[in-house]
Amino acid sequence: MIEKPETIQQEEISLADIVKKIREVYVWLVSQLKILSITGALGIILGISIAYLKPTKYAATTTFSIDEDQASMGGIAGIASQFGFDVGSNSNMLNGENVIALYKSRRIIEKALLSKYPTEANLSYADKLIKSSELYKKNKIVYPFFKVNQKHSSYSKFQDSVMGNLVKLISNEMLIADKIEKKIDIYAVTVTSRDPVFSASFSKLLVNEVSNFYVSLKTEKSVQTINILQQKVDSIRYAMKGYINNRATILDANLNPIFQQSLTGVREKEIEMSASSQAYQELVKNLEVSKFMLLKQTPLLQIIDEPRYPLKKIKPSKILTGFGCGILFIVLSITFLFLKSIFKKFN
């Protein structure tokens, strides 16, 4: 199909208009070059100043793995079922995937914050964080504000509020917990703060707190079973000792074997001892099986890498920050000047 001459002419006119507009924009930008240069320079200076004044932060990472011996749990469960124990109810209570959520919980973070800070006597991590974060004015806090290992029940309303803010600060801004490999149970916990000692020690402390809580939660039922069985074993052992002493007392009081009626008490004690002995043997067997189950159920959180000095520094680059702010100021200046020229045309 052959285009009409008018269509070709309209396209040429449109292209000419575009070129003309581009030239006009270029000429306009050149006319504003002085203003754009000044604003760009101001942006660069501001960006460099921000990067220079922003405090350096230190990132400390602790990596660990979770080893849970689940392969042999089927056999253990079969043995345990013979003695009336069920080990399957806790198996899915908490797995390696959602152990990461523990690091964000107030219970874990709060317990870690109430631990003793390594470099200062009688100072908790909470007090150290309050000092360094400047969340509150100095006249509002009297140190020690949080005592080491202080119980939550002893908090004042103000302390409870401060602790809530500290937990949010750590959870939202200072802490990153993630799984490094999806197929392998290897995790990384990174703490970032202005104090390298705080970052390194708090990262390891969080891993230890989660490890203790995770293990106790996984083995709670087995530990309770062992404690109950141990109490019963101790009780029967004490009762058997009493039966033996009573039997000996009766024999000592009846030295003449001619009178068989006097030995009735001895026979009764022997029957009681025999029954107690059978029960004792069964309980000891159950106790040993329960201890073996606990050993196999206990997960192992093995630390792979601990933070090592010097820690990774996190500080914005002066060049990149200055260049970015300079570009931003130039773009904002062009937008402002363009809108200003349009406003003048309509007025």
Secondary structure as UniProt FT lines:
FT   HELIX           5..31
FT   HELIX           33..53
FT   STRAND          57..67
FT   TURN            71..72
FT   HELIX           73..82
FT   TURN            83..84
FT   TURN            89..92
FT   HELIX           97..104
FT   HELIX           106..113
FT   TURN            118..119
FT   TURN            121..122
FT   HELIX           125..133
FT   HELIX           138..140
FT   TURN            148..149
FT   HELIX           152..154
FT   HELIX           157..169
FT   HELIX           170..174
FT   STRAND          175..181
FT   TURN            182..185
FT   STRAND          186..193
FT   HELIX           196..253
FT   TURN            257..258
FT   HELIX           260..263
FT   HELIX           264..297
FT   STRAND          300..305
FT   STRAND          312..314
FT   HELIX           318..346
//
